[in-house]
Amino acid sequence: EIAKIVGANSRRDGFYEGNGYWVSWTFGHLCGLKEPHDYKESDKFWDLYNLPIVPKEFGIKLISNKGVEKQFNTIKKLIGECEEIINCGDAGQEGELIQRWVMKHAECKVPVKRLWISSLTEEAIKTGFKKLMDAKDFDSLYNAGECRAISDWLYGINATRLFTMKYGKNKQVFSVGRVQTPTLAMLVKRFKEIENFMPQPYWELQTTYRNTLFNFEEGRFLKKEDGQFLADKVTDSDFEIISVTKKKGKEYAPKLFDLTGLQVYSNNKFGFSADETLKIVQKLYEMKVVTYPRVDTTFLPNDVFPKISGILSKLSNYSELTQPLLKQKIKKSKRVFDDKKVTDHHAIIPTGIQGNLQYNQQQIFDIITRRFIAVFYPDSEVSNTAVIGKAAEVPFKTTGKEILTKGWRVAFETEESKIKKELNEQMTLPSFVKAEKGPHEPSFLEKETKPPRNFSEASLLR
């Protein structure tokens, strides 16, 4: 894509050429940190007395692979003969690290510029080339990436060797890591909580009045006799409504997706693993239909706002939802646009380009797009109702919610949600009036506390 835009249209072995440009590429990490034995031959052998291994200065080396070596040599030759480099790596910490290590290992001596873009559309690439930045502006990002790699190395190499030597019988390797080990600890702790859980009985006092379930206002009982006394007391009394409180409020549209939010949603809704979601959304990014996915913010910068109507107008498959927005002034909310809450990249949104997508790609694209459309709709107005009643001076309570205006909810209305909506409408609270009375059906039930749940991938991500 980049070669086409800069006019480097002639394909060579390992690069494109034309219009004064050479355009070459890496694939994943071409370079990595040196291993212990690269610093000291004796550290090849695992020995408790050699720990900890902390090199005075960390070095990098080429990954041992023929394809990697061939491509690196091509890049090194081009770097040695060019006047200037434009780093077009992924605009993130890992992308910065990958390309910097290649340039460092190739002994780059020429000035370096940085292309920094959030989507791969032709417009984004052209705009990025007009606003090339100085590579020095990203030194902190590179340092952060290298620091992360070094901390992984120090934890991984030393702790893995230590635990393996002390506890790994029969040459079993105990892999220890900066992220994986605390995560494993969370799983083990939860497993033990479930394994050692002792269920405790408790009792709930409820009553049904006009087909509506009311709960004893003060909650559950830990002693049966306390609840039984009240249960017996209410049986012979009519139920009376003491108060009906309606409070109008607003519900805001769900936030735009960051990567974790998308992974959590996709795991809960579609059963995709975090890795599957990342692979799908990365592919959507490469197909130019969504923006850069490896992001940790749910906000957009203010300079994206002028592009919103253009993106909405291109989403022709969603015209039923976008047309009402395009007929009026687009809403700009601080809940969506906030420069202070955007770091390297903004939240994941559609670019306006619509591709020919496979089913699972369409599922991910659809929810990203619906979230994007929803944030420009009005807030949903709701009425929260709390009803308090009593029987023989024993207080009971129930609550309900009524949607007064759909607002952003229309963006998520599918056949499935329409069916749910009809069911919910049948389950809304009846119209209660203060001081009304009538017969009721109390129940006093014994229940048991339940153990905490095992983590799902979604809850673990959170």
C-alpha positions as CSV (number, residue, x, y, z in Angstrom):
1,E,0.0,0.0,0.0
2,I,2.8,2.4,1.0
3,A,4.9,1.6,-2.1
4,K,1.9,2.2,-4.4
5,I,1.3,5.7,-2.7
6,V,4.9,6.9,-2.9
7,G,5.3,5.6,-6.5
8,A,7.7,2.7,-5.9
9,N,6.0,0.4,-8.4
10,S,8.9,-1.9,-9.4
11,R,9.1,-5.1,-7.4
12,R,12.7,-6.2,-6.5
13,D,14.0,-9.1,-4.3
14,G,12.9,-7.9,-0.8
15,F,11.8,-4.4,-1.6
16,Y,10.0,-2.1,-4.0
17,E,11.7,0.7,-6.0
18,G,10.6,3.8,-7.9
19,N,10.2,7.6,-7.7
20,G,13.3,8.0,-5.5
21,Y,12.1,5.5,-2.9
22,W,13.0,2.0,-1.7
23,V,10.2,0.4,0.3
24,S,11.2,-2.7,2.3
25,W,9.6,-4.6,5.2
26,T,10.1,-6.7,8.3
27,F,7.9,-9.6,9.4
28,G,7.5,-9.8,13.1
29,H,10.7,-9.5,15.1
30,L,13.9,-9.7,13.0
31,C,16.0,-9.0,16.0
32,G,15.8,-10.0,19.7
33,L,17.8,-9.6,22.9
34,K,20.9,-11.7,23.1
35,E,20.7,-14.9,25.2
36,P,22.9,-15.5,28.3
37,H,25.5,-17.6,26.5
38,D,26.0,-14.8,24.0
39,Y,27.5,-12.8,26.8
40,K,29.3,-15.6,28.6
41,E,29.7,-19.1,27.2
42,S,29.4,-20.8,30.6
43,D,25.9,-19.3,31.1
44,K,24.7,-21.8,28.5
45,F,24.6,-24.3,31.3
46,W,21.9,-23.9,34.0
47,D,23.5,-23.5,37.4
48,L,22.0,-22.0,40.6
49,Y,25.4,-20.4,41.4
50,N,25.4,-18.4,38.2
51,L,22.1,-16.6,39.2
52,P,21.1,-13.9,38.8
53,I,22.3,-13.3,35.2
54,V,22.3,-9.5,34.7
55,P,24.4,-8.3,31.7
56,K,26.2,-5.0,32.2
57,E,24.7,-3.8,28.9
58,F,21.9,-5.6,26.9
59,G,22.7,-6.3,23.3
60,I,20.6,-7.5,20.4
61,K,21.1,-10.1,17.7
62,L,19.4,-11.4,14.6
63,I,16.8,-14.1,15.0
64,S,18.3,-17.4,13.7
65,N,16.3,-18.1,10.6
66,K,17.3,-18.1,6.9
67,G,14.3,-16.0,5.7
68,V,15.0,-13.4,8.5
69,E,18.7,-13.3,7.6
70,K,18.0,-12.8,3.9
71,Q,15.5,-9.9,4.5
72,F,17.7,-8.3,7.1
73,N,20.7,-8.2,4.7
74,T,18.5,-6.6,2.1
75,I,17.4,-3.9,4.5
76,K,21.0,-3.4,5.8
77,K,22.2,-2.9,2.2
78,L,19.4,-0.3,1.5
79,I,20.1,1.5,4.8
80,G,23.8,1.7,3.9
81,E,23.0,3.4,0.6
82,C,20.0,5.7,1.3
83,E,19.9,9.4,2.2
84,E,17.0,9.2,4.7
85,I,14.8,6.5,6.4
86,I,11.1,6.8,7.0
87,N,10.0,4.4,9.7
88,C,6.5,3.1,8.8
89,G,6.3,0.4,11.5
90,D,3.1,-0.1,13.4
91,A,2.4,3.1,15.3
92,G,2.7,1.6,18.8
93,Q,5.3,0.5,21.3
94,E,6.1,-2.9,19.8
95,G,6.1,-1.5,16.2
96,E,8.6,1.1,17.3
97,L,10.9,-1.5,19.0
98,I,10.9,-3.9,16.1
99,Q,12.0,-1.3,13.5
100,R,14.5,0.5,15.8
101,W,16.3,-2.8,16.6
102,V,16.6,-3.5,12.9
103,M,18.0,0.0,12.2
104,K,20.3,-0.3,15.2
105,H,21.6,-3.7,14.2
106,A,22.1,-2.5,10.6
107,E,24.2,0.4,12.0
108,C,21.9,3.2,10.6
109,K,23.8,6.5,10.2
110,V,21.2,8.6,8.2
111,P,18.4,10.8,9.5
112,V,15.1,9.0,10.3
113,K,11.6,10.3,10.0
114,R,8.4,8.6,11.4
115,L,5.1,7.9,9.7
116,W,2.4,7.8,12.4
117,I,-1.0,6.7,11.3
118,S,-4.1,5.0,12.9
119,S,-5.5,3.4,9.7
120,L,-4.2,2.0,6.5
121,T,-6.6,3.8,4.1
122,E,-5.1,5.7,1.2
123,E,-6.2,9.0,2.7
124,A,-4.6,8.2,6.1
125,I,-1.3,7.2,4.5
126,K,-1.2,10.3,2.2
127,T,-2.0,12.5,5.2
128,G,0.7,10.8,7.3
129,F,3.3,11.4,4.6
130,K,2.5,15.1,4.6
131,K,3.0,15.2,8.3
132,L,6.1,13.0,8.8
133,M,7.6,13.4,12.3
134,D,11.1,13.3,13.6
135,A,12.1,9.9,14.9
136,K,13.6,11.5,18.1
137,D,10.0,12.4,19.1
138,F,9.5,8.7,19.7
139,D,12.6,7.9,21.7
140,S,10.6,7.5,24.9
141,L,8.3,5.0,23.2
142,Y,11.3,3.0,22.0
143,N,12.9,3.2,25.5
144,A,9.6,1.9,27.0
145,G,9.5,-1.0,24.6
146,E,13.1,-1.9,25.2
147,C,12.6,-1.6,29.0
148,R,9.6,-4.0,28.7
149,A,11.6,-6.5,26.7
150,I,14.5,-6.3,29.2
151,S,12.2,-6.8,32.2
152,D,10.7,-9.8,30.5
153,W,14.2,-11.2,29.9
154,L,15.3,-10.6,33.5
155,Y,12.2,-12.2,35.0
156,G,12.0,-15.0,32.5
157,I,15.6,-16.1,32.3
158,N,16.4,-15.9,36.0
159,A,13.2,-17.0,37.6
160,T,12.6,-19.9,35.2
161,R,16.1,-21.2,35.8
162,L,15.8,-20.7,39.6
163,F,12.5,-22.5,39.9
164,T,13.4,-25.3,37.5
165,M,16.7,-26.0,39.3
166,K,15.0,-26.1,42.7
167,Y,11.7,-27.8,41.9
168,G,11.8,-29.2,38.4
169,K,12.3,-32.9,38.9
170,N,13.0,-35.2,35.9
171,K,14.1,-32.1,33.9
172,Q,10.6,-30.5,34.0
173,V,10.9,-26.8,33.1
174,F,9.0,-24.4,35.3
175,S,8.4,-21.4,33.1
176,V,8.1,-18.2,35.0
177,G,7.2,-14.8,33.5
178,R,6.5,-11.2,34.4
179,V,2.8,-11.5,33.2
180,Q,2.1,-15.2,33.1
181,T,3.0,-16.0,36.7
182,P,0.8,-13.4,38.4
183,T,-2.0,-14.5,36.1
184,L,-1.4,-18.1,37.0
185,A,-1.4,-17.1,40.7
186,M,-4.9,-15.5,40.3
187,L,-6.2,-18.7,38.8
188,V,-4.7,-20.9,41.5
189,K,-6.1,-18.6,44.3
190,R,-9.6,-18.7,42.8
191,F,-9.3,-22.5,42.3
192,K,-8.4,-22.9,46.0
193,E,-11.3,-20.6,47.1
194,I,-13.7,-22.8,45.2
195,E,-12.1,-26.1,46.4
196,N,-12.2,-25.0,50.1
197,F,-15.6,-23.3,49.9
198,M,-18.1,-24.3,52.6
199,P,-21.7,-23.5,51.6
200,Q,-23.7,-21.5,54.2
201,P,-27.5,-21.7,54.4
202,Y,-29.5,-18.5,54.4
203,W,-33.2,-17.7,54.1
204,E,-35.1,-15.2,51.9
205,L,-38.6,-13.8,52.7
206,Q,-40.5,-12.8,49.5
207,T,-44.1,-12.2,48.6
208,T,-46.0,-11.9,45.3
209,Y,-48.6,-9.2,44.9
210,R,-50.3,-8.5,41.7
211,N,-48.0,-10.9,39.8
212,T,-45.0,-8.9,41.1
213,L,-42.3,-10.3,43.3
214,F,-41.4,-8.2,46.3
215,N,-38.3,-8.9,48.6
216,F,-38.0,-8.3,52.3
217,E,-36.4,-4.9,52.3
218,E,-33.6,-5.7,54.9
219,G,-32.2,-8.6,52.9
220,R,-31.5,-12.2,53.7
221,F,-31.7,-14.1,57.1
222,L,-28.7,-16.1,58.5
223,K,-31.0,-17.6,61.2
224,K,-34.1,-19.5,60.2
225,E,-36.1,-18.5,63.3
226,D,-35.6,-14.8,62.6
227,G,-37.2,-15.1,59.2
228,Q,-39.8,-17.7,60.2
229,F,-41.2,-15.3,62.8
230,L,-41.8,-12.6,60.1
231,A,-43.0,-15.1,57.5
232,D,-45.7,-16.3,59.9
233,K,-46.6,-12.7,60.8
234,V,-47.2,-11.6,57.2
235,T,-49.3,-14.6,56.2
236,D,-52.6,-13.4,57.7
237,S,-52.2,-9.7,56.6
238,D,-53.1,-7.9,53.4
239,F,-50.3,-6.3,51.4
240,E,-50.4,-2.5,51.3
241,I,-48.4,-0.2,49.0
242,I,-46.7,2.5,51.1
243,S,-44.8,4.4,48.4
244,V,-44.2,4.5,44.6
245,T,-41.1,6.5,43.6
246,K,-40.4,7.2,39.9
247,K,-37.1,8.8,39.1
248,K,-36.3,9.8,35.5
249,G,-32.7,9.4,34.4
250,K,-30.5,9.1,31.4
251,E,-28.5,6.1,30.2
252,Y,-25.4,6.8,28.0
253,A,-24.4,4.8,25.0
254,P,-21.7,2.1,25.7
255,K,-18.2,3.5,25.2
256,L,-16.2,2.9,22.0
257,F,-14.0,-0.1,22.1
258,D,-10.4,-0.4,23.3
259,L,-8.8,-3.8,22.6
260,T,-9.5,-5.3,26.0
261,G,-13.2,-4.1,25.9
262,L,-13.6,-5.7,22.4
263,Q,-12.0,-9.0,23.6
264,V,-14.2,-9.1,26.7
265,Y,-17.4,-8.4,24.6
266,S,-16.4,-10.9,21.9
267,N,-15.7,-13.6,24.5
268,N,-19.0,-13.1,26.3
269,K,-21.1,-12.6,23.1
270,F,-19.5,-14.9,20.5
271,G,-17.2,-17.2,22.5
272,F,-14.0,-15.9,20.8
273,S,-10.8,-16.2,22.7
274,A,-8.8,-13.0,23.3
275,D,-6.3,-14.2,20.7
276,E,-9.0,-15.0,18.1
277,T,-10.5,-11.5,18.6
278,L,-7.1,-9.9,18.2
279,K,-6.3,-11.8,15.0
280,I,-9.8,-11.0,13.5
281,V,-9.5,-7.2,14.3
282,Q,-5.9,-7.1,13.1
283,K,-7.1,-8.6,9.8
284,L,-9.9,-6.0,9.6
285,Y,-7.3,-3.3,10.2
286,E,-5.1,-4.7,7.4
287,M,-8.2,-4.8,5.1
288,K,-8.6,-1.0,6.0
289,V,-12.1,-1.4,7.4
290,V,-11.2,-0.4,11.0
291,T,-8.6,1.7,12.7
292,Y,-5.5,0.4,14.6
293,P,-6.6,-2.2,17.1
294,R,-3.9,-2.5,19.8
295,V,-5.2,0.5,21.8
296,D,-6.0,1.1,25.4
297,T,-8.4,4.1,25.2
298,T,-12.1,4.4,24.5
299,F,-11.9,8.0,23.4
300,L,-11.3,9.9,20.2
301,P,-9.2,13.1,19.7
302,N,-10.9,16.3,18.7
303,D,-9.2,16.3,15.3
304,V,-11.3,13.2,14.3
305,F,-14.6,15.0,14.8
306,P,-14.6,16.8,11.3
307,K,-14.3,13.3,9.7
308,I,-17.2,11.7,11.5
309,S,-20.0,12.6,9.0
310,G,-17.8,11.4,6.2
311,I,-17.3,8.0,7.9
312,L,-21.0,7.7,8.7
313,S,-22.0,8.5,5.1
314,K,-19.8,5.8,3.8
315,L,-21.4,3.1,6.0
316,S,-24.0,2.3,3.4
317,N,-24.9,-1.1,5.0
318,Y,-26.0,0.8,8.1
319,S,-27.8,3.7,6.2
320,E,-31.0,3.1,8.2
321,L,-29.1,4.1,11.3
322,T,-26.8,6.7,9.9
323,Q,-29.3,8.7,7.8
324,P,-31.1,10.2,10.8
325,L,-27.7,11.4,12.2
326,L,-26.6,12.9,8.9
327,K,-29.8,15.0,8.6
328,Q,-28.8,17.0,11.7
329,K,-25.8,18.4,13.4
330,I,-23.5,15.6,14.7
331,K,-23.4,15.4,18.5
332,K,-20.0,16.1,20.0
333,S,-19.7,14.8,23.6
334,K,-16.8,14.9,26.1
335,R,-17.7,11.3,26.8
336,V,-16.4,10.5,23.3
337,F,-13.9,13.3,22.3
338,D,-11.1,14.0,24.8
339,D,-7.6,14.7,23.8
340,K,-6.3,14.2,27.3
341,K,-7.5,10.6,27.3
342,V,-5.9,9.6,24.0
343,T,-2.3,8.4,24.0
344,D,-0.6,6.9,20.9
345,H,-4.0,6.0,19.3
346,H,-7.7,6.5,19.6
347,A,-10.5,4.0,20.2
348,I,-11.2,1.4,17.5
349,I,-13.7,2.7,15.0
350,P,-14.7,1.9,11.4
351,T,-12.9,3.8,8.6
352,G,-15.9,4.0,6.3
353,I,-14.5,1.4,3.9
354,Q,-16.7,-1.7,3.6
355,G,-15.0,-4.9,2.7
356,N,-16.2,-8.4,1.7
357,L,-16.0,-10.0,5.1
358,Q,-16.2,-13.6,6.4
359,Y,-18.8,-14.4,9.0
360,N,-16.7,-14.0,12.1
361,Q,-15.0,-10.9,10.7
362,Q,-18.5,-9.4,10.0
363,Q,-19.5,-10.1,13.7
364,I,-16.6,-8.1,15.0
365,F,-16.9,-5.4,12.4
366,D,-20.7,-5.1,13.2
367,I,-20.3,-4.5,16.9
368,I,-17.5,-2.0,16.4
369,T,-19.6,-0.1,13.9
370,R,-22.8,-0.2,16.0
371,R,-20.9,1.1,19.0
372,F,-19.5,3.9,16.8
373,I,-22.9,4.9,15.4
374,A,-24.6,4.7,18.9
375,V,-22.3,7.3,20.5
376,F,-23.8,10.0,18.2
377,Y,-27.4,9.2,19.0
378,P,-29.2,11.0,21.9
379,D,-29.0,9.5,25.4
380,S,-31.7,7.0,26.3
381,E,-34.2,8.3,28.8
382,V,-35.5,5.9,31.4
383,S,-37.8,5.9,34.4
384,N,-36.6,3.9,37.4
385,T,-39.5,2.9,39.7
386,A,-39.1,1.8,43.3
387,V,-42.2,0.4,45.1
388,I,-42.3,-0.2,48.8
389,G,-45.1,-2.2,50.4
390,K,-45.8,-3.8,53.8
391,A,-47.7,-6.7,55.3
392,A,-48.2,-6.6,59.1
393,E,-45.6,-3.8,59.3
394,V,-43.0,-5.9,57.6
395,P,-41.4,-3.9,54.7
396,F,-41.0,-5.3,51.2
397,K,-39.5,-3.6,48.1
398,T,-39.3,-4.1,44.3
399,T,-37.8,-2.1,41.5
400,G,-38.4,-1.8,37.8
401,K,-37.2,0.2,34.8
402,E,-39.1,1.7,31.9
403,I,-37.4,3.0,28.7
404,L,-39.1,6.3,27.8
405,T,-37.0,7.1,24.8
406,K,-34.8,4.6,22.9
407,G,-32.1,7.1,21.9
408,W,-28.8,5.2,21.2
409,R,-30.5,1.8,21.8
410,V,-31.9,1.8,18.2
411,A,-28.3,1.1,17.0
412,F,-28.4,-2.3,18.7
413,E,-32.0,-3.4,17.7
414,T,-31.8,-6.7,15.9
415,E,-34.5,-9.4,15.7
416,E,-33.0,-10.9,18.9
417,S,-33.2,-7.7,20.9
418,K,-36.8,-6.9,19.5
419,I,-38.0,-10.3,21.0
420,K,-36.2,-9.5,24.3
421,K,-37.9,-6.0,24.3
422,E,-41.3,-7.5,23.9
423,L,-40.7,-9.9,26.8
424,N,-39.4,-7.0,28.9
425,E,-42.5,-5.0,28.2
426,Q,-44.6,-7.8,29.4
427,M,-42.5,-7.9,32.6
428,T,-42.7,-4.2,33.4
429,L,-44.2,-3.2,36.8
430,P,-47.9,-2.7,37.0
431,S,-49.2,0.7,37.9
432,F,-49.2,0.7,41.7
433,V,-51.0,3.4,43.8
434,K,-50.1,4.4,47.3
435,A,-52.4,2.9,50.0
436,E,-53.9,0.2,47.7
437,K,-54.3,-3.1,49.5
438,G,-54.9,-6.7,48.5
439,P,-54.1,-10.4,49.1
440,H,-50.5,-11.6,48.5
441,E,-48.6,-14.9,48.5
442,P,-45.6,-14.9,50.8
443,S,-42.8,-17.5,50.5
444,F,-39.9,-18.3,52.9
445,L,-37.1,-20.2,51.1
446,E,-33.9,-21.8,52.3
447,K,-30.9,-21.2,49.9
448,E,-27.2,-21.7,50.0
449,T,-24.3,-19.4,49.4
450,K,-22.4,-20.3,46.2
451,P,-18.7,-20.4,45.6
452,P,-17.0,-17.8,43.5
453,R,-17.0,-18.7,39.8
454,N,-13.9,-19.8,37.9
455,F,-12.5,-17.1,35.7
456,S,-13.8,-17.0,32.2
457,E,-11.4,-15.5,29.6
458,A,-13.5,-12.3,29.7
459,S,-13.4,-11.9,33.5
460,L,-9.7,-12.7,33.5
461,L,-9.0,-10.0,30.8
462,R,-10.9,-7.4,32.9
